[in-house]
């Protein structure tokens, strides 16, 4: 093999390895669970529950809900915690799985919590923005009862809104147009859970063998209604049922994802969207370092429906979504917390800069996928805060150890909350590339990183 052939093969391998690098879990800076995606005005907003880093009493330790957004399905921008259980003054904790929906210029977020006086409840939060802040829309629970958790909300083509929820039973109501009350004449309907409607489990629960467990997710496709749900008891797999009416009767479909045994999470939670003509299943596992049953992480798998509308068996993968739905523009300000993949980092916020990347140590990195350098670039600039000098950002393309475009030295700004813009020259490049920001320096946290941008001049 001559030198020229070797170099070509080396470049090809670098491109192949970077584009096939693991993308699941999609958020690496926090533990996230119970994905609830929403498409609005061409943007995917992903709402998640949040498993805290420190688990208390060996049980789910969940205090707030987070939001991420994307226009390409590979790079996700962290918008931080958009509300906590404390938003509901009547709540004492347990910020579990919810779902947000847009209607009449507002964003309605249906959330399960536990009440101060005991018992499960579903509250409603509202915001003028998909990224919050959200506030309590009612000042009291919308619904209360044992097992009243995991609501899914859906607006049908005729404008009628529905709410399904429950573990281990399944209920639904018709929501009124105000989205904070329900049709009391229609009432609270409890589903008759039968095997033909929701599959079979060997171990009875509540004197029935139907496999439905919790976490329903309702949507409509081609005049058919789909209900996805965790099933079979712990450990859970994902299954689905379909109906010709939004209120049933439901017909059991099949398993759509087996129990994820090797990833440590004994629960699961489905979410589904169609975005730019493609279908995506959201779920969670325990695959992040330190992860497990009480420290879960959201993942995504693209898939195609079968020709008859049935859902195929979907295998969980490390690769997840590799094909970007759009390219990223590097010539406008990009938040540092817009990330396809990272290692060792966390996000935090302050009143001046909002969300930023922190906990940056030597060797940590951020990958931003499918960056389109259609105009080339000559300069890179970034907003940074550092109490000391000595750190640097190496800018690589198509791999953590790929071609080095430039190196930005980080000088002391006067404190880790005092932000200054620094810049460096970069080598010429064109085309679509994955960009890696590799952080180098001494021991300990090096600096904080707020935003970046490439320029042609």
Residue pairs with C-beta under 8 A, 6 or more apart in sequence:
1 9
14 398
14 399
14 402
15 398
17 399
18 398
18 399
18 402
18 434
19 322
19 434
20 319
20 322
21 319
21 341
21 367
22 318
22 319
22 320
22 341
23 74
23 300
23 318
23 319
23 320
23 321
23 322
23 340
23 341
24 285
24 287
24 299
24 300
24 316
24 317
24 318
24 319
24 320
25 32
25 284
25 285
25 287
25 288
25 297
25 298
25 299
26 68
26 76
26 297
26 298
26 299
26 300
26 320
26 321
27 48
27 68
27 76
27 78
27 297
27 298
27 339
28 288
28 297
28 339
28 341
28 342
28 343
28 345
29 78
29 337
29 339
29 342
29 345
29 346
29 347
29 357
30 50
30 66
30 78
30 346
30 347
31 50
31 51
31 52
31 53
31 288
31 291
31 295
31 296
31 297
32 48
32 49
32 50
32 51
32 66
32 68
32 284
32 296
32 297
32 298
33 48
33 49
33 50
33 51
33 62
33 97
33 267
33 269
33 284
33 296
33 297
33 298
34 48
34 49
34 96
34 97
34 98
34 150
34 215
34 269
34 284
35 46
35 47
35 48
35 269
35 271
35 282
35 283
35 284
35 298
35 300
36 46
36 47
36 48
36 97
36 98
36 99
36 100
36 271
36 282
37 44
37 45
37 46
37 47
37 271
37 272
37 273
37 280
37 282
38 44
38 45
38 46
38 47
38 99
38 100
38 101
38 102
38 130
38 273
39 45
39 273
39 274
39 275
40 102
40 130
42 71
43 69
43 70
43 71
43 130
44 69
44 70
44 71
44 73
44 273
44 275
45 67
45 68
45 69
45 100
45 130
45 131
46 67
46 68
46 69
46 70
46 76
46 282
46 298
47 65
47 66
47 67
47 82
47 98
47 99
47 100
47 109
48 65
48 66
48 67
48 68
48 298
49 62
49 65
49 66
49 95
49 96
49 97
49 98
50 62
50 63
50 64
50 65
50 66
50 81
50 95
51 60
51 61
51 62
51 294
51 295
51 296
52 61
52 62
52 63
53 290
53 295
54 61
55 61
55 294
55 295
58 294
59 294
60 94
60 96
60 294
61 294
62 94
62 95
62 96
63 84
63 85
63 86
63 93
63 95
64 81
64 82
64 83
64 84
64 85
64 95
65 81
65 82
65 83
65 84
65 95
65 98
65 109
65 111
66 78
66 79
66 80
66 81
66 82
67 79
67 80
67 82
67 130
67 131
67 132
68 76
68 77
68 78
68 79
69 76
69 77
69 79
69 130
69 131
70 76
70 77
71 325
71 326
72 324
72 325
72 326
72 327
72 328
72 369
72 370
73 275
73 280
73 300
73 321
73 324
73 325
74 321
74 322
74 324
74 325
74 340
74 369
74 370
75 324
75 328
75 338
75 339
75 340
75 368
75 369
75 370
76 338
76 339
76 340
77 335
77 337
77 338
77 339
78 335
78 337
78 338
78 339
78 347
78 355
79 131
79 132
79 355
80 347
80 349
80 354
80 355
82 109
82 127
82 131
82 132
82 133
82 134
83 109
83 111
83 125
83 132
83 133
83 134
83 135
84 95
85 91
85 92
85 93
85 94
85 95
85 113
87 125
87 134
87 135
87 136
88 111
88 113
88 123
88 125
88 136
89 136
89 139
90 115
90 116
90 121
90 123
90 139
90 140
90 141
91 113
91 114
91 115
91 116
91 121
91 123
92 113
92 114
92 115
92 116
93 113
93 114
94 112
94 113
94 114
95 111
95 113
96 111
96 112
96 113
96 149
96 150
97 112
97 149
97 150
97 151
97 215
97 269
98 109
98 110
98 111
98 112
98 150
98 151
99 109
99 110
99 151
99 152
99 153
99 217
100 107
100 108
100 109
100 110
100 130
100 153
101 107
101 108
101 110
101 153
101 154
101 155
101 161
102 108
102 130
103 155
103 161
103 179
104 177
104 179
105 128
106 126
106 127
106 128
106 179
107 126
107 127
107 128
107 129
107 130
107 134
108 124
108 125
108 126
108 137
108 153
108 179
108 180
109 124
109 125
109 126
109 127
109 134
110 122
110 123
110 124
110 142
110 151
110 153
110 163
111 122
111 123
111 124
111 125
111 151
112 120
112 121
112 122
112 123
112 148
112 149
112 150
112 151
112 165
113 120
113 121
113 123
114 120
114 121
115 121
115 141
115 144
119 144
119 145
119 146
120 144
120 145
120 146
120 147
120 148
120 149
121 141
121 142
121 143
121 144
121 148
122 141
122 142
122 143
122 144
122 148
122 149
122 151
122 163
122 165
123 136
123 138
123 141
123 142
124 136
124 137
124 138
124 142
124 179
124 180
125 134
125 135
125 136
125 137
126 134
126 135
126 137
126 179
126 180
127 133
127 134
127 135
137 179
137 180
138 180
142 180
142 181
142 182
143 163
143 165
143 173
143 182
143 188
145 171
147 166
147 167
147 168
147 169
148 165
148 166
148 171
149 165
149 166
149 167
149 214
150 165
150 166
150 167
150 214
150 215
150 216
150 269
151 163
151 164
151 165
152 163
152 164
152 165
152 216
152 217
152 218
153 161
153 162
153 163
153 175
153 218
154 161
154 162
154 163
154 164
154 218
154 219
154 220
154 246
155 161
155 162
156 162
156 220
156 246
157 220
159 177
160 174
160 246
161 174
161 175
161 176
161 177
161 179
162 172
162 173
162 174
162 175
162 218
162 246
162 247
163 172
163 173
163 175
163 182
164 170
164 171
164 172
164 216
164 218
164 227
165 171
165 172
165 216
166 214
166 216
167 213
167 214
167 215
168 205
168 206
168 212
168 213
168 214
169 190
169 191
169 193
169 206
170 190
170 191
170 193
170 198
170 212
170 216
171 188
171 189
171 190
171 191
172 188
172 189
172 191
172 247
173 182
173 183
173 186
173 187
173 188
173 189
174 182
174 183
174 186
175 181
175 182
175 183
176 182
176 183
182 188
189 247
191 197
191 212
191 248
191 250
193 208
193 210
193 212
194 208
194 210
195 209
195 210
195 211
195 252
196 251
196 252
197 210
197 241
197 248
197 249
197 250
197 251
197 252
198 210
198 211
198 212
198 229
198 231
198 239
198 241
198 250
198 252
199 210
199 211
199 212
199 231
199 232
199 239
199 241
199 252
199 255
200 209
200 210
200 211
201 209
201 210
201 211
201 231
201 232
201 233
202 209
203 209
203 233
205 233
211 231
211 232
211 239
211 252
212 229
212 231
212 239
213 229
213 230
213 231
213 232
213 233
213 236
214 229
214 230
214 236
215 229
215 230
215 267
215 268
215 269
215 270
216 227
216 228
216 229
217 227
217 228
217 229
217 269
217 270
217 271
217 272
218 225
218 226
218 227
218 246
219 225
219 226
219 228
219 272
220 226
220 246
221 274
221 305
221 309
222 309
223 244
224 242
224 243
224 244
224 309
225 242
225 243
225 244
225 245
225 246
226 240
226 241
226 242
226 253
226 272
226 311
227 240
227 241
227 242
227 243
227 250
228 238
228 239
228 240
228 256
228 270
228 272
229 238
229 239
229 240
229 241
229 270
230 236
230 237
230 238
230 239
230 267
230 268
230 269
230 270
231 237
231 238
231 239
231 255
232 239
232 259
234 266
234 267
235 259
235 260
235 261
235 266
235 267
236 259
236 266
236 267
236 268
237 255
237 257
237 258
237 259
237 268
238 255
238 256
238 257
238 268
238 270
238 283
239 252
239 253
239 254
239 255
239 256
240 253
240 254
240 256
240 311
241 250
241 251
241 252
241 253
242 250
242 251
242 253
242 309
243 249
243 250
243 251
253 310
253 311
254 310
254 311
254 313
255 313
256 270
256 281
256 311
256 312
256 313
256 314
257 268
257 270
257 281
257 283
257 313
257 314
257 315
257 316
258 313
259 268
260 268
260 285
260 286
260 316
263 285
263 286
263 287
263 291
263 316
264 285
264 286
264 287
264 291
264 292
264 293
265 284
265 285
265 286
265 291
265 292
265 293
265 296
266 293
267 284
267 293
267 296
268 283
268 284
268 285
269 283
269 284
270 281
270 282
270 283
271 281
271 282
271 283
272 279
272 280
272 281
272 282
273 279
273 280
273 282
274 280
275 325
276 325
276 326
278 302
278 325
279 302
279 303
279 304
279 305
280 300
280 301
280 302
280 303
280 321
281 300
281 301
281 303
281 314
282 298
282 299
282 300
283 298
283 299
283 300
283 301
283 316
284 296
284 297
284 298
284 299
285 291
285 296
285 297
285 299
285 316
286 292
286 293
286 295
286 296
286 297
287 297
287 299
287 318
288 295
288 297
291 297
299 316
299 320
300 320
300 321
301 314
301 315
301 316
301 317
301 320
301 321
302 321
302 323
303 311
303 312
303 314
304 312
305 311
305 312
306 312
324 369
324 370
326 370
327 370
327 371
327 372
327 432
328 334
328 338
328 368
328 369
328 370
328 371
328 372
329 372
330 371
330 372
330 373
330 377
330 435
330 453
330 454
331 375
331 377
331 453
331 454
331 455
331 456
332 453
333 451
333 452
333 453
334 368
334 451
334 452
334 453
335 355
335 450
335 451
336 356
336 357
336 366
336 382
336 383
336 449
336 450
336 451
336 452
337 347
337 355
337 356
337 357
338 368
339 366
339 367
339 368
340 367
340 368
340 369
340 434
341 366
341 367
341 369
342 357
342 364
342 365
342 366
342 367
343 363
343 364
343 365
344 359
344 360
344 361
344 363
344 364
344 365
345 357
345 358
345 359
345 360
345 364
345 366
346 357
346 358
346 359
347 355
347 356
347 357
347 358
348 355
348 356
348 358
348 448
349 355
349 356
350 356
350 417
352 417
352 419
353 383
353 419
353 450
356 385
356 448
356 449
356 450
357 366
357 448
357 449
357 450
358 416
358 445
358 448
358 449
359 445
360 391
360 439
360 445
360 446
360 447
360 448
360 449
361 439
361 441
361 444
361 445
361 446
362 439
362 440
362 441
362 442
362 443
362 446
363 438
363 439
363 440
364 438
364 439
365 400
365 436
365 437
365 438
365 439
366 436
366 437
367 400
367 434
367 435
367 436
368 434
368 435
368 436
368 437
369 434
370 432
370 434
371 432
371 433
371 434
371 435
372 431
372 432
373 429
373 430
373 431
373 432
373 433
373 454
374 430
374 431
375 430
375 456
376 428
376 429
376 430
376 456
377 426
377 428
377 429
377 454
377 455
377 456
378 425
378 426
378 428
378 455
378 456
378 457
379 423
379 424
379 425
379 426
379 454
379 455
379 456
379 457
380 395
380 405
380 406
380 408
380 423
380 424
380 425
380 426
380 452
380 453
380 454
380 455
381 421
381 422
381 423
381 424
381 452
381 453
381 455
382 393
382 408
382 421
382 422
382 423
382 449
382 450
382 451
382 452
382 453
383 419
383 420
383 421
383 449
383 450
383 451
383 452
384 410
384 413
384 419
384 420
384 421
384 422
384 447
384 448
384 449
384 450
385 413
385 415
385 416
385 417
385 418
385 419
385 420
385 447
385 448
385 450
386 410
386 411
386 412
386 413
386 416
386 446
386 447
386 448
387 412
387 413
387 414
387 415
387 416
388 412
389 409
389 410
389 411
389 412
390 410
390 441
390 442
390 446
391 409
391 410
391 439
391 440
391 441
391 442
391 446
391 447
392 407
392 408
392 409
392 410
392 439
392 440
392 441
393 407
393 408
393 410
393 437
393 438
393 439
393 440
393 449
394 404
394 407
394 437
394 438
394 439
394 440
395 404
395 405
395 406
395 407
395 408
395 426
395 435
395 436
395 437
395 438
396 402
396 403
396 404
396 405
396 435
396 436
396 438
397 403
397 405
397 429
397 433
397 434
397 435
397 436
398 433
398 434
399 434
399 436
400 436
400 438
402 436
403 427
403 429
404 427
405 426
405 427
405 429
406 424
406 425
406 426
406 427
407 424
408 422
408 423
408 424
409 422
409 424
410 422
410 441
410 446
410 447
411 420
411 422
413 419
413 420
416 445
416 447
416 448
417 448
419 450
426 454
437 449
437 452
439 446
441 447
